[in-house]
């Protein structure tokens, strides 16, 4: 499954580079030289959204530009409302402190989690669409420009900066992508 995700990310990265490369960015105007640079993939685990879950951020980087990004949060959710990660119903799941809870991907359980966000925080944007907006914001930016933006904008300003996302922890998610980009090898 991991190989499939990386393959999809690399495919998205190539397509993104081709689309973004047609723009006016001086860093991407020379598509042929940008396309010949190696793609590097970075992955980090972060506490981007408080202390009750963890975030996995992946960034594909080429010539210092984030060409693709992926985010997901993992949290213990009720097994009656959420599908757990693989092996939750097997040996791995036997180690859960509370058998009524499973470690679950919020993206895989976006319908349930979006309803939860709607009830608890009056969110009008689904979880997966929020994540997609944050990923899109980071894609096409250089590591340096994303880092500068995160350094100079407050947490509240970052919520407003990302069109299509309404997450109070937008800054945390973008920081996770930035750290994944910096870790790219």
N, C-alpha and C positions, 0 to 999 in steps of 0.2 A: 504494500500500500504506500509506503514511504517513497519507493522508487517511482510509483505512478504520480505522486504529488510533485516530486522534484521534476519529473519529465514535463508535467503540465506547467509548472512554474517556468521552466526553461523555454517552453513553447510560447507561453504568454510573454516572457521577457523578449524573445525574438520578434514577436508581432508588435509588442509595445515599442521596441526600439525602432522598428520600421515606420510605425505611425508617428511617434514622437520625433524621429529623425527628420521628418519632412517639415518641421516647424522652423522658427526663426532662432532657436537657441544656438548660440555660437558653439557651445560644447557638443552639440549634436549635428551640426550642419554637414560635417564630413562623414556621411553614413558608412562609406566603405571602410574608412579607418576605424570607426567606432565598431563596426561589425566584425572586424578582424581581431579586436581585443578579446581576451578571454572573459567568459562569464564566471563570476565568483558567487558562491552561495554562503550566506551566514545564517545561523539559527541561534536564538537565545530564548531562555525562559525568564520571565520577568513578573514583577508584581505591579502590573500596569493599572489594575482596577481593585485597589484595596487589599484586604488580607484574607478574604474568604475564597479566593480563586487564584489561579496563576495563568499567565499568558504565554503562548508560544508564538514568537515572531520569526518570520523567515524573510530575508531580503536577497534578491539577486542583484548584483552590482557589476557594472561594466564601465571602465574608465572613470570611476568615482561617481557614477550616476546610478541611482536606484532604478532599475528597469522593471522590477516586479516586487511585490510585497504580499505577504499573507499573515493574517492574525487569527488566533482563536484563543478563547478562554476555556479553562477546564475547572470545574467546580463540582463538589458533591451535591447532587440533586436527588430528589425522591425517586426511587426505582418505579413507583407507580405512575410517574409523569414523564420520566426521561429514560432514554436509551443510554446505557453506560458504554464506556470505552470497551474495546475487545477484551474478552476474558473476564468481564465483570461477573458473568454468570458461571465462572469456572474457578480454578485454583486462585487466580489473582484476586477475585472478588471475595474470597474467604478471609482476606486480611482486612476488609473494611470493618471499622469499629462498629458501625451501625448497619446491619444487613438491609435495612429499608432505604439506604442511600447508596448511590453509585457515583463513581467518578465519571463525569460526562462532559463532552464537548458542547459548548453553547451553540456553535454553528450547526452541529448535527441535530441539536434540539432547538433550533431557532424558533419554531412555532411556539413551543411552550415558553421559552425564555423571553420571547418578545411580548407575550401576554403578561408575563411576570413584570417586565419593564413598564408596560402600560399601566398595570395596577399600582405598582409601587412608586413609579416616578412620572407617571402621566406621559410616557414616551409615545410619540406619534410615528416613529420610524422603527422598523423591525431591526432586530439584532444584526442579522446578516447584511442588511443594507447600510447600517451604521458602520460596520467593519469594512464593507466595500468602499465607502466614502473615504474612510481614513487611509486605506490601502491606496486608493486612487490619488489622494493628496500627496502621498510620499513618492509615488511613481513618477519618474521623470525629473526629480530633484537631485541635485548633487548632495553628497553627504555633508559637505561644508555648508551649503545653503540651508538644509534642514536643521543642522546643528545651530546655525546662527538664528534661525527663526525660533527654535525652542529656547534659546538663551535669552532672546529679547522680548518674548511675548509671555504674558501671564497665562495661568491655567485657564482663566475665563476667556481671554483673547483667543486661545487656541480652539475653544469650543466654537467660537464665531468664525474662525478662519477656515474651517473645513466645511465646505458646502455639502449639505446632504446628511451630515451627522449631527446628532444631538446629545452626544455622550459627554458627561461631565469629566471623564477621564481621557479625553482626546489627547491631551498632552502626554499622558502616561503611555498610551498606545503608540504615538509617534516616537516617543523616546525608545520604546522597545524596538521599533523598526530601525531607528537610527543605530542602536546598539548591535542589531543583527547585521546591518550594513557594514559597520565597523569591524565586525567579526568575520566578514566574508573572506573565504580563502579559495 
